[in-house]
Amino acid sequence: MAKEKKEKKGFSVNPFVLIFCVVFVMGLLTFVITPGTLTDGVYTALPRNEFNFNNFFNIFRAVPYGLKDSANIMILILIMGGALGVYKKTGAIDNGIATMVHRFGKSFHSVVLVTFITVFSVLGGFMGWIEVLIPFVPLVVAVVLALGYDSLTAVAICIVGPMAGFMAGPTNLLTVSVCNQVAIDLGFVPADYDVLTGLNFRLVLWVVVTLVGILYIMTYANRVHKDPSKSLVAGMDVSDIRLDTSNVADAKLTGRQVVVLLTILAAIVMTIIGMRVGFNGVVWALDDVSAIFLCSALISGLVGKMKGGEIANAFVEGAKGSISGALVVGFARGVYWVMNAANINATVIHTLTELLRGTSPLVAAIGIIIIVSLINGLIPSGSAKGALLAPILVPIGLELGLSVQTTVLAFQFGDGITNMFWFSYGTLLIFLGYGKVSIQKWWKFFVPLMIIFFLIGFVSVGISISMVG
């Protein structure tokens, strides 16, 4: 009995508490770790800051400044939450999902899950989208629950799908091209070097990691579908995110609700086009995605014959449910802010990468994966890490016999795998929050898959070394 109580207590840790503990610890370490800078891969130590109120107060400044630095993502989360509130008020979401389940969900539920995973992997791997997919997660969770699976299956699709695809990143501009462009700018490779070098190999890796993710998720999903008691989140109350599909045969979409669904679809299509190629020569950013869903929500409310006040109230209620997820992003960003404010990012990176010197090519490549994985817990942004690390890793890799392509591939795995693990990555916590899954339950599900992904990464860099060095 005591053991059971202890387990429940451990599984009740609040993500805000976890993140603030990391902020607090990193804030204290700023008085221990020597400050420094990195310029074109050259590390320079700076004078140590004195222990005073202003520096100590940075621990608490980290939260509001983290919120400020994450404003565009937070705005997207809040507006999408509000838009979902309007969509649901029209009845289009509930009836649309119920109709889908009634017509083909029961017969092709596995196909639906595999399709979701594959589509998310395409968007993550080829477009580098993760945060942009936040608006679609609640819809996927609702569909997966309606099909009779648990919420862990739902969030696994939303997390492993795009993030595993991002890890392989055949055309990932946020990691592959950033690192290769740094190598070009610093003269490590010719000016005409292709920033997507190694595309064919990464395409093979993308297929492998996507298939592994599908097999792993579907093995768990099918087991839970047959016996719900085997769910890692069995007994969890999901009544507020689960649709009542007991009368799906009676669910009928009205003409207006069909138009609302088409409006949502139009917003999704415009998001994909806008983020990929843009409109009128302007490629969209997150703020533009927020704007199109705000527009979609207003049109949907009017089509649903809602009055102005009703649209506003539904929007506010929907946004309220997203406040926690939005705040998580800001808190998580505070970890990076407090390190950056004290200039210890460079010192941490320099200290860890120096461990690679004098090793063999394979050990160095595996070491890069591990080191970047550790740094990823402190600096989640792939492009930011690429800009900081590439000037160090590329010359070290060349010195040890690694090609730029292999070094970048190792960086990719280090950056991508632990996106699905670190609780300091706010987007991961948002995805889990939509499914009401605790980080501890997620770790229990994901850690075996993470080990498999690391093994794939180690083997992949070994193959790359044998092919190109």
Salt bridges, closest charged atoms under 4 A:
GLU4 OE2 - LYS8 NZ 3.61
ASP240 OD1 - LYS436 NZ 3.23
GLU317 OE2 - LYS320 NZ 3.22
GLU354 OE2 - ARG357 NE 2.91
GLU399 OE1 - ARG357 NH1 3.00
ASP415 OD1 - LYS385 NZ 2.64
